[in-house]
């Protein structure tokens, strides 16, 4: 369960970083 939460957090961080990067461009 803990590893699943960490994986979800990492996915959210990655997608938010990707969105910010796209907005900057």
Sine and cosine of phi, psi and omega as CSV:
sin_phi,cos_phi,sin_psi,cos_psi,sin_omega,cos_omega
0.00,0.00,-0.69,0.73,-0.01,-1.00
-0.89,0.45,-0.72,0.69,-0.02,-1.00
-0.88,0.47,-0.56,0.83,0.01,-1.00
-0.91,0.40,-0.66,0.75,0.00,-1.00
-0.91,0.42,-0.66,0.75,0.01,-1.00
-0.89,0.45,-0.68,0.73,-0.01,-1.00
-0.88,0.47,-0.67,0.75,0.00,-1.00
-0.91,0.42,-0.64,0.76,0.01,-1.00
-0.89,0.45,-0.71,0.70,-0.01,-1.00
-0.88,0.48,-0.64,0.77,0.00,-1.00
-0.90,0.44,-0.67,0.74,-0.01,-1.00
-0.91,0.42,-0.69,0.72,0.00,-1.00
-0.87,0.50,-0.70,0.71,-0.03,-1.00
-0.90,0.44,-0.70,0.71,-0.04,-1.00
-0.93,0.36,-0.60,0.80,0.00,-1.00
-0.93,0.36,-0.63,0.77,0.04,-1.00
-0.89,0.45,-0.66,0.75,0.00,-1.00
-0.90,0.44,-0.66,0.75,-0.01,-1.00
-0.91,0.41,-0.68,0.73,0.00,-1.00
-0.89,0.45,-0.68,0.73,0.00,-1.00
-0.87,0.49,-0.66,0.75,0.00,-1.00
-0.92,0.40,-0.63,0.78,-0.01,-1.00
-0.91,0.42,-0.63,0.78,0.00,-1.00
-0.88,0.48,-0.66,0.75,0.00,-1.00
-0.95,0.32,0.00,0.00,0.00,0.00
